[in-house]
Amino acid sequence: MDEVGVFEHCIGAGRLEGWFCSSSYDNEKTGWGHLESDSFEGHLFFHLQRSPSLRGVRYFRRDPVAFEVVEFNGRCEAVKLLLPSKEQNEEVWKVEPREVLGQTVEGRLSCSWQLVKAQNWGFVVSDFFKGTVFWHVVDNPEMVDLEFSQDDVVEFELYINTTRGDQVRARKMKFLRAAIKDPVAEKAEESSQRRLEKKHRWLVNWRKGPPPDWICKGCSYPNFGRNKTCKVCGHPRPPREEWPPEEEEELREAQQAQALTAPGHGAGREAHGEGFPLNEPCRHGLQGLQASRPPPVISAQLGSHVPQSGPTSTVAPEAPASAPRAAQAAPACFAEFNRILGKAKAEEEMLANVKAFLDGMAKSLGDGKAKQAFALQLARHPWFQTGYELRFRPGAGTFDVALTPAARALKRKAKAAALGRCWFLLRLLAVSLDISRPGCSIPQAPPCGCQHLAFLQSLPAPVVAGAMPDMVGKKVGGRVVMVSSLDEGHPGENIIDGREETYWISTGLYPQEILLGMSERSMVSTVKIVTSNVRSLRIESCAEDDPVNFKTLAEDELEELSGRLQVKEIPCQGVEPAAYIKVLILSGYHDFCTVHRVIVE
């Protein structure tokens, strides 16, 4: 038996009683849910859009509810759902919102401040009228920087917005008092606080459990702990030296240090022909660093005895004297480091010599604490203030030199800017050339390196010609007739101001419309659009004096660039001079999209 046959006896039978199959938390995430009842078998579907009384109401699984059954698009659904508490005081006596226009009434917010901050609008309900009423932050400036919760009490005035099809809205909203939290919500907050404390305990020591989630230093993208590199920019996970030390690793380092104090393990030993060769002043500096370290007293902890060449002594030198001795021994090694920096001419050669020098130091300094002291002293060298950083890896006992995240970001931006400028000049030069002449061609991809010069030399003499003007630009008399979404901080005029740093942003569902008036009637050959998070769009034109009847010029899809700017040139086949251009955004990769520029040629 089909679904209509199962619930056929319930259609038109009046209000029925049943219970929810899931809680309000799950239903609000999906926008729909199911019911069960003794009046039928199976689960009955319902949609929150056809049950406005459930908005902002908390209920749980198996809570009773009253409803009606109707057939909608060949499918039986439950509509007009009411909880028993609201069923007794059903909104029969309530008036429509239009009947209380111009009056100041009290109501309750249907969403929290985080959601309003993301979308710039929300809904409000009240005991003085039926249903919910829409409100926007433009009409309610006092709610912009206010942190409020769902069901908080506010005061507002109802009016009709004529620009949105006579829609009833709320304005002049003022916060009165916070809502009284129920025990269920307080319990949820306590559970959230416990989860935060548990996460803090995990972050105390990364290596005592699985790696925690981490935030990329290059692009601030949150990554899972199992990801060794950032999913967006490829930046590596924080290295081991940034993790808290472990007792086992300290014990292992102490064992190595004790073994190095035995005869035949001097501090100034050779690098055995590996790495960068060390001269006599550098070896003297290494001996000073080793001597500055106090001998560890660990024989009682390890249960082992260290052979001594002379009389045994457990008296360690005083700690305050070790730091000055290390500071005095470090300049001898810095002199060798300065010689390496002055010897190299190219940056790649300098980095290779520095890494070879550090490898030799790592093999000569067997003690982990001496290596750490050397790394702290060398990191203060002025060369490491030019975008490079020195990393000491205790687990591997090695040194590493790499660019800082900020220096890498600046290097990428400079390379991209240089390549973009060269490609822009090439395109600008190609516009002024007669492309039909023999030997003249435009590359399909931006050339790199010395290919720029070869391409410019291969171009014939330019022909004086001007680029086609932008027919909807603000400077030539173009105008924005209408946009489907309104945001005071990002108005529609930003589309035609000629700047890519300003933009118009959508605030609602798709599709979105942008209607532009051209400076004069002309044939449309190309539309260039700069957007973000746009999936598909359609270009339409109107040749009449009033923008009523439109004809499709082109339709295209844009590539997803993870929020970066999408630049697209769309060729159009116009059959008559156009007076208006409509850009129809059919779908997007995100809930909101932006349009930075629209150029019509």
Disulfide bonds with the S-S distance in Angstrom:
none
